[in-house]
């Protein structure tokens, strides 16, 4: 499921990763909120998770999972933990280390409540957060072009290949971005993604011309070796 379409829904485990089944359209479990942040730990991603639980969840929820979505690759989202026991009432802190599924493209991570059938339900996050992202791998965070939107600079991403769509009302771009408006130059944009008032935005740390047209960044367009070589 695409990143922008799921913006308001919501350790590497030793056992095999569990597939997700479906997103359950149920109310989030009352009395539980969670905040997760991400940082880089070498080639791995370190997740810092803080639960606040004031009452036990409804009986249908058997636990929670962390799910990853790889940026720029149209592949299935996957759980990167087993189903974890529901935190006890009070404050619970956990640190998990995730080894990325691919060695080039970053991912974003979400937390879901899970029922006995594997259905996922959103858990409340404070301050509009609902995912964690850290720029730990060399691939771009998003690929697209700079355009003018309502008199402001905007990065229009190639969302047809599962790059994240960005809010036109936020965003911090590198110097020189304004000169690219109207040129049609496809760019790799690097940086971390955050959730704002109007959706996902990026605080960009750099950019570079992209060697691929948008339609060349699909899962079957070329080999991993070719992708990595082209993005360098």
Residue, then its C-alpha position, 0 to 999 in steps of 0.5 A: x500500500x502506498x505511503x501517502x495513502x496510508x498516512x493516517x492509518x497507522x529486532x530483526x526477529x530470529x523467527x521467519x518474518x510473518x506476512x501481513x493479512x489485511x488492515x482492519x477497519x476497527x477503532x484504535x485500541x483506547x488507552x494505548x498510544x505509542x511513539x517510535x523514532x528511528x536512527x542509524x546503527x551502521x547498516x541497521x536501523x535502531x528503533x526506539x519505541x515508547x508505549x503509554x498504556x492506561x487500560x487493557x486493550x479490547x480482547x480481540x487484540x493479541x499483540x502488536x507488530x512493527x511493519x516496514x515499507x521500502x521506499x521506491x520499490x513496489x514490494x509488499x510491506x512486511x512485518x519485521x517482528x513477531x507478534x509482540x505481547x501487549x505492553x503492561x499498563x504504564x510506560x514501556x520502552x523498547x529498543x529494537x534493531x532492524x536489519x534492512x531487507x534490501x541493501x540500498x533503499x531506505x524504509x519507513x516503519x509503523x506499529x500496528x495492533x494485531x488480532x488473532x487473524x493477523x488483521x492490523x489496526x492503527x495505534x494512536x501516535x502523539x503529535x501527528x506521528x505515525x511512522x519512523x524513518x531514518x536515512x541509513x542507506x545510500x539510496x534516495x528518499x524520493x525521486x521526482x522533479x521540482x515544480x511551482x505550486x501556488x507560488x511555492x517550491x514543491x517536489x513532485x515525486x514519482x509516486x507511480x513507482x511507490x516513492x512517497x508523495x510529499x505535501x505541497x505545504x511543507x518541505x525543506x529543500x537544498x540550495x539551488x532547487x528553485x533553479x530546477x523549477x520548470x526544467x523537468x530535470x529528474x532528481x534524487x532527493x535525500x533526507x528524512x521524512x516527517x509528518x506535518x499538518x498537511x501530510x508527509x514532508x522531507x527535510x532534505x540533506x542533498x540532491x543529485x540528478x537521477x539517471x532514470x526516468x520515472x518509469x525506469x524505477x520499477x521492481x522489474x525494470x533492471x537488476x539490483x546491480x544496475x539500480x545501485x550503479x545508476x544511483x551512484 
